[in-house]
């Protein structure tokens, strides 16, 4: 490859590691290699090697990783201790219940065991009042004894979460400084430094999650950085954050819990960029990979953001895109349940050994095996990464599944039924981010990407009554593309407020000015010059007496509360169907998003076109065997129209158009697919 300068985005998934590189000559190059379980950084290096990029040609490198998510799900985080206010030792176990859709509590839900067992939770005799006044100072506490107890427990990380510390961080800082001086390099997470907001349980849980992940994340980041430097890569490396922006390695090592959605958010960021180019403003992203499916709703090109989240049932009070994930991907295993019926996922064949058709030792039938058996994937021609699928092994896997069922079954029928189950599960995920949040999915375009997304997007759309599907260029690498394009982002929050009728705009404006100065200083420390800074404020607002808030954009230069009140009433009516202008409102939090803009390349996704686009014709199962054209996407010029049934192949993704669907190539390069309303 040429010695031109490149910016690179890398997305590490459970099955494959995807890399996309943009050169200053305007060319895009992509690679897909198997992920290395337990050693994600090796997959990153393999992807770089697959493209043959000269290390010195890299000038920017953004990386999405699943280290945080995997470490929590597999319970492979650090041995963590918790320091909290006297009387609050059992807060993690008391916690809160879980609500079902509709608001009722779930009586059958069982809280998972805390990440910090009771014998590693310690109390300190301090107390702040709810107004921030010191009721009991922390001065004079014997930290020598506490440090010795933590050392005896063999803790590798510590969370410090004291009551009402969001109002005054002094006690938490004093405790962290004292323990840090006595325990050397043990990392300490302060709850108010991570999320200075009300909610003792959520803030404590966030601090514990961050501490639990810090040693694991720091070890990975150090290994990655060392491996890149050893190979001559001098470009700055950033990590994708859950908030839709990137962060430096230093920031990621301090705020590890902010990387839980590091991989999936890259897909949403990339989806917004390609949707804007195609003129689509309301989309639902459908990212199906080898292990999971991630969906998110984007309204007016703005992804929904959540500040109260749960990761594996543990509250996480950090800003992240509202993405819903289920264990359904190309590698999801089809298995027989005790009653003789069968299910799909969440167990996955992963990268190793992978689906049976990969020929790497896997024997269980998967979604990929089903697609191959039904003619939707090629036999003999290699996929991305040079992988050639084995139809015989796929059939054998489904024959074995039939043998385990009392009623047996034809392998093709079982494969078709398994796809139906997978589609139903994925449609449920789309309902979760749309219907359950007050949106009709039929008003949106379903944007399919990921290695398996384009193959299942139209069947999922049919299940939901959606008639518009979009498949972008480089669908298997869209998450990596989104990471490559991500600006640096820093979020700040100030728990300040009260009834608007009693608040001073001037005082809030002064606080906002201080927050913006801090945001500017942080971005400058990250190496972003002031001319590239953008700042945006929102206020968490609610009616007096409500327990939930709505985020309302706010301009610090507004002379009074008139614009805020009007915006809140409009948002309340849009969300809940009514407004109550006569009821006073209150501000709960002030939030600031500080963006450090990076160079945005002028991407050209238009296909080359030319030549016969039809690669072959083969029978494909759509309830019956249908003779179907298989088309090379790169050979389809802008304006081309394809009637289903059809299959469109490209490096990193296969689009399946069932009968009744029409595909047109948009000037942006995207496939715009339309189908008839099924209901």
C-alpha positions in Angstrom: 0.0 0.0 0.0 1.2 3.6 -0.7 3.0 5.6 2.0 0.2 8.1 2.1 -1.0 9.3 5.6 -3.9 7.4 7.1 -6.5 7.7 9.8 -7.7 4.4 11.2 -10.7 3.1 13.0 -10.7 -0.4 14.6 -13.7 -2.2 16.0 -13.0 -5.4 18.1 -16.1 -7.6 18.1 -16.7 -10.9 19.8 -16.1 -12.8 16.5 -14.2 -10.4 14.1 -11.9 -7.4 14.4 -12.7 -4.8 11.7 -10.4 -2.1 10.5 -11.0 0.7 8.1 -8.3 3.2 7.0 -8.7 6.5 5.1 -5.8 7.8 3.2 -5.1 11.4 2.3 -5.5 10.3 -1.4 -9.2 9.8 -0.6 -9.1 6.0 -0.7 -10.8 3.8 1.9 -9.3 0.4 2.7 -10.8 -2.3 5.0 -9.8 -5.5 6.6 -11.6 -8.2 8.7 -9.8 -10.7 10.8 -10.8 -13.1 13.6 -10.8 -11.6 17.1 -8.4 -13.2 19.6 -10.3 -14.0 22.8 -8.4 -12.7 25.9 -5.9 -10.8 23.7 -7.9 -8.3 21.7 -4.8 -6.3 20.9 -3.5 -9.1 18.8 -6.5 -8.9 16.6 -5.8 -5.2 16.2 -2.3 -5.9 15.0 -3.5 -8.7 12.7 -5.9 -6.2 11.0 -3.2 -3.7 10.5 -0.9 -6.3 9.0 -3.8 -7.6 6.7 -3.9 -4.1 5.1 -0.1 -3.8 4.9 -0.2 -0.3 6.4 3.2 1.2 7.0 3.3 2.1 10.8 4.8 5.5 10.1 1.9 6.3 7.7 -0.7 6.3 10.6 -1.5 9.8 11.9 -4.7 9.0 14.0 -6.0 5.8 15.5 -9.4 5.3 17.2 -10.2 2.0 18.8 -13.4 0.5 20.0 -13.1 -2.3 22.5 -15.2 -4.8 24.4 -12.8 -5.2 27.3 -15.0 -3.5 29.8 -18.1 -5.4 28.8 -16.5 -8.8 28.7 -14.7 -8.3 32.0 -17.9 -7.6 33.7 -20.0 -10.3 32.1 -17.3 -12.9 32.8 -16.7 -11.5 36.3 -13.0 -11.1 35.5 -12.5 -7.7 37.0 -10.2 -6.7 39.8 -10.6 -7.6 43.5 -12.3 -4.4 44.6 -12.8 -2.8 48.0 -15.4 -0.1 48.9 -15.0 2.8 51.4 -18.3 4.4 52.3 -20.0 6.5 54.9 -20.8 4.9 58.3 -24.2 3.2 58.1 -24.1 2.7 54.3 -22.1 -0.5 54.1 -25.0 -2.6 52.8 -26.2 -0.1 50.2 -25.1 -2.3 47.3 -27.2 -5.2 48.5 -30.3 -3.1 49.5 -30.3 -1.2 46.1 -33.5 -0.8 44.2 -36.0 -3.2 42.5 -36.4 -3.6 38.8 -39.5 -2.4 36.9 -41.2 -4.2 34.1 -42.3 -2.5 30.9 -45.3 -0.4 32.1 -43.8 0.6 35.4 -44.7 -2.3 37.7 -42.0 -3.9 39.8 -40.8 -7.3 38.8 -41.4 -9.6 41.9 -39.3 -12.4 40.4 -36.2 -10.5 39.8 -33.2 -11.5 41.8 -30.3 -9.0 42.2 -26.9 -10.4 41.2 -24.3 -10.7 44.0 -22.5 -7.3 44.5 -19.1 -7.0 42.8 -17.7 -6.1 46.3 -18.6 -8.7 49.0 -19.5 -7.4 52.5 -16.1 -8.3 54.0 -14.4 -5.8 51.6 -16.7 -3.0 52.3 -15.5 -0.5 55.0 -17.1 2.5 56.7 -15.6 5.8 57.7 -17.2 8.1 60.4 -18.0 11.2 58.2 -21.2 12.8 57.1 -22.4 15.6 54.9 -26.0 16.9 55.1 -28.3 17.1 52.1 -27.4 20.8 51.7 -23.7 20.1 51.7 -23.0 21.2 55.3 -20.5 19.1 57.2 -22.3 17.2 60.0 -19.3 15.0 60.9 -15.8 15.9 59.5 -13.4 13.2 58.3 -10.4 14.9 59.9 -8.5 12.7 62.3 -9.8 9.3 61.0 -7.2 6.5 61.4 -6.5 5.7 57.7 -3.5 3.5 58.7 -5.8 0.9 60.1 -8.2 1.1 57.1 -5.3 0.8 54.7 -4.0 -2.2 56.6 -7.4 -3.9 56.4 -7.7 -3.3 52.7 -4.2 -4.6 52.1 -5.0 -7.7 54.2 -8.0 -8.3 51.9 -5.7 -8.2 48.9 -7.7 -5.4 47.1 -6.5 -4.4 43.6 -8.7 -1.4 43.3 -10.8 0.8 45.6 -14.1 2.7 45.2 -14.7 5.7 47.5 -18.4 6.6 47.7 -19.5 8.9 50.5 -23.0 10.3 51.1 -23.8 13.6 49.4 -20.2 13.9 48.1 -21.6 15.4 44.8 -22.2 18.6 46.8 -18.7 18.7 48.3 -15.9 16.4 47.1 -13.6 17.3 50.0 -14.2 14.2 52.1 -13.8 11.8 49.2 -10.6 13.5 48.1 -9.2 13.4 51.6 -10.0 9.6 51.8 -8.5 8.9 48.4 -5.4 10.9 49.0 -4.8 9.2 52.4 -5.3 5.7 51.1 -3.3 6.4 47.9 -0.3 7.5 50.0 -0.5 4.3 52.1 -1.4 1.7 49.3 1.0 2.8 46.6 -0.3 2.0 43.1 -3.7 0.7 43.9 -6.1 2.7 41.7 -8.9 4.6 43.5 -12.2 5.7 42.0 -14.0 8.6 43.6 -17.7 8.6 43.0 -18.2 12.4 42.8 -15.3 12.7 40.4 -17.0 10.2 38.1 -20.6 11.3 38.4 -21.4 14.3 40.8 -25.1 13.6 40.9 -27.8 12.7 43.4 -28.6 9.1 44.0 -26.4 7.3 46.5 -27.0 3.8 45.1 -26.4 4.6 41.5 -23.3 6.8 42.2 -21.8 4.1 44.5 -22.5 1.4 41.9 -20.8 3.5 39.2 -17.7 4.0 41.4 -17.6 0.3 42.1 -17.9 -0.6 38.4 -15.2 1.8 37.5 -12.8 0.5 40.2 -13.6 -3.1 39.3 -12.6 -2.5 35.6 -9.6 -0.1 36.1 -6.8 -2.6 36.5 -8.0 -4.8 33.6 -8.5 -1.8 31.3 -5.2 -0.3 32.2 -3.4 -3.5 31.6 -5.0 -3.9 28.1 -4.3 -0.3 27.2 -0.7 -0.6 28.2 -0.3 -3.9 26.2 -1.9 -2.2 23.1 0.2 0.9 23.3 3.4 -1.1 23.8 2.6 -3.4 20.9 1.9 -0.5 18.6 5.0 1.4 19.6 7.1 -1.7 19.2 5.8 -1.9 15.6 6.7 1.8 14.9 3.2 3.3 15.3 3.6 6.8 16.6 0.1 8.1 16.0 -2.0 9.1 19.0 -4.4 6.4 20.1 -7.9 7.2 21.3 -10.6 4.9 22.7 -14.2 5.2 21.7 -16.4 6.1 24.6 -20.0 5.1 25.4 -21.1 8.8 24.9 -20.5 8.7 21.2 -17.2 10.5 21.3 -13.6 9.3 21.7 -11.2 9.8 24.6 -7.5 9.7 25.1 -5.8 6.6 26.6 -5.2 8.6 29.8 -8.9 9.5 30.1 -10.0 5.9 29.4 -7.7 4.6 32.1 -9.4 6.9 34.6 -13.0 6.5 33.4 -13.0 2.8 32.4 -16.8 2.5 33.0 -17.3 5.1 30.3 -16.2 2.5 27.7 -18.9 -0.2 28.1 -20.4 0.5 24.7 -17.1 1.4 23.1 -17.8 -0.8 20.1 -21.5 -0.4 19.4 -21.5 3.4 19.7 -19.1 3.6 16.7 -21.8 2.0 14.6 -24.4 4.6 15.7 -21.9 7.4 15.0 -21.1 6.0 11.5 -24.8 5.4 10.8 -25.7 9.0 11.5 -23.0 10.1 9.1 -24.1 7.9 6.2 -27.8 8.6 6.9 -27.2 12.3 6.6 -25.5 11.8 3.3 -28.5 9.8 2.0 -31.0 12.4 3.3 -32.5 10.1 6.0 -33.0 11.8 9.4 -35.0 9.3 11.4 -33.4 5.9 11.5 -33.2 2.8 13.7 -29.7 1.3 13.6 -29.6 -2.5 13.3 -26.0 -3.7 13.9 -25.8 -7.5 13.8 -22.5 -9.1 14.2 -21.2 -12.5 15.0 -22.2 -12.5 18.7 -24.8 -9.9 19.3 -27.3 -7.4 17.8 -27.3 -3.8 18.9 -30.1 -1.4 18.0 -30.6 2.3 18.7 -33.1 5.0 17.7 -31.9 8.2 16.0 -34.5 11.0 15.7 -33.6 14.0 13.6 -30.0 12.7 13.2 -29.7 12.9 17.0 -29.1 9.6 18.8 -31.0 9.2 22.1 -28.7 9.6 25.1 -29.2 8.0 28.5 -27.7 9.0 31.9 -29.3 6.3 34.0 -28.2 2.9 32.7 -27.8 -0.6 33.8 -24.9 -2.9 32.8 -25.7 -6.5 33.6 -28.2 -5.2 36.2 -25.7 -2.9 37.8 -26.6 0.8 37.7 -24.2 3.0 35.8 -24.8 6.7 36.1 -22.7 7.9 33.1 -23.8 9.3 29.7 -24.1 6.7 27.0 -26.0 6.3 23.8 -29.3 4.5 24.3 -28.4 1.2 22.7 -30.2 -2.1 23.4 -28.2 -5.3 23.0 -29.4 -8.9 22.7 -27.4 -12.1 22.3 -28.3 -12.8 18.6 -25.7 -12.8 15.9 -24.4 -14.9 13.1 -22.6 -17.2 15.5 -25.6 -17.6 17.9 -26.1 -21.3 18.6 -29.4 -23.1 17.7 -30.2 -25.5 20.6 -32.9 -27.8 21.8 -34.8 -26.8 24.9 -36.0 -29.4 27.5 -39.5 -29.3 26.1 -38.2 -30.3 22.6 -38.6 -26.9 21.0 -35.4 -25.0 20.1 -34.0 -21.6 20.7 -31.4 -19.3 19.2 -28.7 -17.8 21.4 -27.6 -16.1 23.5 -24.8 -18.7 23.5 -22.4 -18.0 20.6 -19.8 -20.1 18.8 -17.6 -17.0 18.8 -14.5 -16.6 16.7 -13.0 -19.9 17.8 -14.2 -22.5 16.9 -16.9 -20.5 15.2 -20.0 -21.8 13.3 -19.8 -25.3 11.9 -19.5 -24.0 8.4 -16.2 -22.2 9.2 -14.5 -25.6 9.4 -12.5 -24.7 12.5 -13.9 -27.3 14.8 -17.3 -25.9 15.6 -20.1 -28.6 15.5 -23.2 -26.7 16.8 -25.6 -25.2 14.3 -25.7 -21.4 14.2 -27.5 -18.6 12.4 -24.7 -18.5 9.9 -25.0 -22.2 9.2 -28.8 -21.7 8.7 -28.1 -18.9 6.1 -25.6 -21.0 4.3 -28.0 -24.0 4.2 -30.8 -21.8 2.8 -28.6 -20.5 0.0 -28.1 -17.0 1.3 -24.3 -17.3 1.6 -21.9 -18.5 -1.1 -20.3 -21.9 -1.4 -16.8 -22.0 -2.9 -16.3 -18.2 -3.1 -14.4 -16.7 -0.2 -16.0 -14.2 2.2 -14.0 -11.2 3.7 -10.8 -12.4 5.2 -10.6 -15.3 2.8 -13.0 -17.5 4.7 -14.6 -20.3 2.5 -17.7 -21.8 4.0 -18.4 -25.5 4.1 -22.1 -26.4 3.3 -21.6 -30.0 4.3 -20.6 -29.2 7.8 -23.6 -26.8 8.1 -26.0 -29.5 7.0 -24.4 -32.0 9.3 -24.9 -29.6 12.3 -28.6 -29.3 11.6 -29.0 -33.0 11.0 -27.5 -33.5 14.5 -30.0 -30.9 15.8 -32.8 -32.9 14.2 -31.5 -36.1 15.8 -31.7 -34.5 19.3 -35.3 -33.7 18.8 -38.0 -36.2 19.5 -39.9 -35.1 16.3 -36.7 -34.9 14.2 -37.1 -32.5 11.3 -35.7 -31.7 7.9 -32.5 -29.6 8.1 -33.8 -27.0 5.7 -37.0 -26.6 7.7 -35.1 -26.3 10.9 -32.7 -23.8 9.4 -35.7 -21.7 8.2 -37.4 -21.9 11.6 -34.2 -20.9 13.4 -34.0 -17.8 11.3 -37.6 -17.0 12.1 -36.8 -17.2 15.8 -33.7 -15.0 15.4 -35.7 -12.4 13.4 -38.5 -12.4 16.1 -35.9 -11.8 18.8 -34.3 -9.0 16.9 -37.6 -7.4 16.1 -38.3 -7.4 19.8 -35.1 -5.4 20.4 -36.2 -2.8 17.8 -39.5 -2.5 19.7 -37.6 -1.9 22.9 -35.9 1.3 21.5 -39.0 2.5 19.6 -42.4 1.4 20.8 -41.4 1.2 24.4 -40.1 4.8 24.2 -43.1 6.2 22.5 -42.0 6.0 18.8 -43.7 4.1 15.9 -41.0 2.1 14.1 -42.9 2.4 10.9 -42.0 6.1 10.8 -38.3 5.2 10.6 -35.8 3.7 8.2 -34.1 0.6 9.4 -30.4 0.9 8.8 -28.8 -2.5 8.6 -25.0 -3.0 9.1 -22.5 -5.2 10.8 -21.4 -8.5 9.2 -24.9 -10.0 9.4 -27.1 -6.9 9.6 -27.9 -6.5 5.9 -28.8 -10.2 5.6 -31.6 -9.9 8.2 -32.6 -6.2 8.0 -35.5 -6.8 5.6 -37.0 -9.8 7.3 -36.9 -7.8 10.6 -38.5 -4.8 8.9 -41.3 -7.1 7.6 -41.9 -8.3 11.2 -42.3 -4.6 12.3 -44.2 -3.2 9.4 -41.3 -1.0 8.3 -41.1 -0.4 4.6 -37.8 1.4 4.3 -34.4 -0.3 4.8 -31.0 1.3 4.1 -27.7 -0.6 3.7 -24.6 1.7 3.7 -21.4 1.1 1.9 -18.9 -1.0 3.9 -21.7 -2.3 6.2 -19.4 -4.8 7.9 -17.0 -2.0 8.8 -19.5 0.8 9.8 -18.6 0.7 13.5 -14.9 1.1 12.7 -15.8 3.9 10.3 -17.8 5.7 13.0 -14.8 5.4 15.4 -12.5 6.8 12.8 -14.8 9.8 12.4 -15.5 10.4 16.1 -14.7 13.7 17.7 -13.3 13.9 21.2 -16.1 14.3 23.7 -16.1 15.3 27.4 -19.2 15.3 29.6 -19.6 17.3 32.8 -22.6 17.7 35.2 -23.3 20.0 38.1 -26.1 19.0 40.5 -27.5 22.4 40.9 -31.0 23.8 40.8 -34.4 24.2 42.4 -37.7 25.8 41.5 -37.3 28.0 38.4 -39.5 30.6 40.1 -36.9 30.9 42.9 -33.7 30.6 40.8 -31.3 33.3 39.5 -30.4 33.1 35.8 -27.3 35.1 36.6 -26.0 32.6 39.2 -26.6 29.7 36.8 -24.9 31.6 34.0 -21.8 32.0 36.3 -21.7 28.3 37.0 -22.1 27.5 33.3 -19.1 29.8 32.5 -17.0 27.9 35.0 -18.0 24.6 33.6 -17.2 25.7 30.1 -13.7 26.9 31.2 -13.1 23.5 32.7 -14.2 21.8 29.5 -11.9 24.0 27.5 -9.0 23.2 29.7 -9.7 19.5 29.4 -9.8 19.6 25.7 -6.6 21.6 25.5 -4.9 19.1 27.7 -6.1 16.4 25.3 -4.3 18.3 22.5 -7.3 20.0 20.8 -6.8 23.6 19.9 -9.4 26.1 20.9 -10.7 26.8 17.4 -12.0 23.2 17.3 -14.0 23.4 20.6 -17.8 23.2 20.7 -19.8 23.4 23.9 -23.5 22.7 24.5 -25.6 22.9 27.7 -28.7 21.0 28.6 -30.7 21.2 31.8 -32.5 18.2 33.4 -35.9 19.7 34.1 -39.1 18.3 35.7 -42.4 19.5 37.2 -42.1 20.0 40.9 -42.9 16.7 42.5 -42.0 14.5 39.5 -39.3 11.8 39.9 -38.0 11.9 36.3 -36.5 14.6 34.2 -36.4 15.7 30.6 -33.2 17.0 29.0 -33.8 20.6 27.6 -31.2 22.4 25.5 -30.2 25.7 27.2 -28.4 28.8 26.0 -26.5 30.5 28.9 -27.1 33.8 27.1 -30.9 33.6 27.5 -32.0 36.6 29.6 -34.7 34.7 31.6 -36.5 31.4 31.9 -39.1 32.0 29.2 -37.4 30.0 26.4 -36.6 27.2 28.9 -40.2 27.0 30.0 -41.6 26.9 26.5 -39.1 24.2 25.4 -39.9 22.1 28.5 -43.7 22.3 27.9 -43.2 21.3 24.2 -41.0 18.4 25.1 -43.3 17.2 27.9 -46.3 17.2 25.5 -44.3 15.4 22.8 -43.2 12.7 25.3 -46.2 12.2 27.4 -49.1 13.7 25.4 -49.8 16.7 27.6 -48.3 19.8 29.1 -49.1 21.7 32.3 -47.9 25.3 31.9 -49.5 26.3 35.3 -47.3 23.9 37.3 -43.9 25.1 38.4 -40.8 23.4 37.1 -37.4 22.7 38.7 -33.9 22.2 37.4 -32.1 19.1 38.8 -28.8 19.1 36.9 -26.8 21.3 34.5 -25.0 19.2 31.8 -22.3 20.3 29.5 -21.0 18.5 26.4 -17.6 19.7 25.2 -16.5 18.5 21.8 -13.0 18.6 20.4 -13.5 18.4 16.6 -11.2 16.3 14.5 -10.5 16.3 10.8 -13.5 15.0 8.9 -12.5 13.4 5.6 -14.7 14.0 2.6 -15.8 10.4 2.1 -16.8 9.2 -1.4 -19.0 6.1 -1.1 -20.2 6.0 -4.7 -19.6 2.6 -6.3 -17.5 2.2 -9.4 -20.1 0.5 -11.5 -19.4 -1.1 -14.9 -19.4 -4.7 -16.1 -21.9 -7.4 -15.5 -23.1 -7.1 -11.9 -24.6 -10.6 -11.8 -22.1 -13.0 -10.2 -24.2 -16.1 -10.4 -27.8 -17.5 -10.0 -28.6 -20.0 -7.3 -31.6 -21.4 -5.5 -32.4 -19.5 -2.3 -35.0 -20.5 0.3 -37.8 -17.9 0.9 -40.5 -20.3 2.1 -39.8 -22.2 -1.1 -36.7 -22.4 -3.3 -36.5 -19.4 -5.6 -34.0 -18.9 -8.5 -32.2 -15.8 -7.3 -29.6 -13.4 -8.8 -26.4 -12.9 -6.8 -25.0 -9.4 -7.5 -21.7 -7.7 -7.0 -22.4 -4.4 -5.2 -19.3 -2.7 -6.5 -20.5 -3.3 -10.1 -23.9 -1.6 -9.5 -23.8 2.1 -10.6 -25.8 4.9 -9.0 -29.4 4.7 -10.0 -29.5 0.9 -10.5 -32.7 -0.9 -9.5 -32.9 -4.5 -8.4 -36.1 -6.4 -7.8 -36.2 -9.1 -5.1 -35.6 -11.9 -4.6 -31.9 -10.9 -4.9 -28.7 -11.1 -3.0 -26.1 -8.3 -3.1 -22.6 -9.3 -2.0 -19.6 -7.1 -1.0 -16.6 -7.4 1.2 -17.8 -7.5 4.8 -21.5 -7.9 4.2 -24.3 -9.7 2.2 -27.7 -8.0 1.6 -30.7 -10.3 1.2 -33.8 -8.9 -0.5 -36.8 -11.2 -0.1 -39.5 -11.2 -2.8 -41.5 -8.0 -2.8 -38.5 -5.8 -2.0 -36.8 -3.3 -4.4 -33.3 -2.1 -4.1 -32.1 1.2 -5.6 -28.5 2.6 -5.4 -28.6 6.1 -3.9 -26.1 8.8 -5.0 -24.6 8.5 -1.6 -23.7 4.9 -2.4 -26.2 3.4 0.0 -28.7 0.7 -1.0 -32.2 2.2 -0.4 -34.6 -0.7 -0.1 -38.4 -0.5 -0.1 -41.1 -3.1 0.5 -44.8 -3.3 0.8 -46.5 -2.7 4.2 -47.3 -6.2 5.6 -49.8 -4.9 8.1 
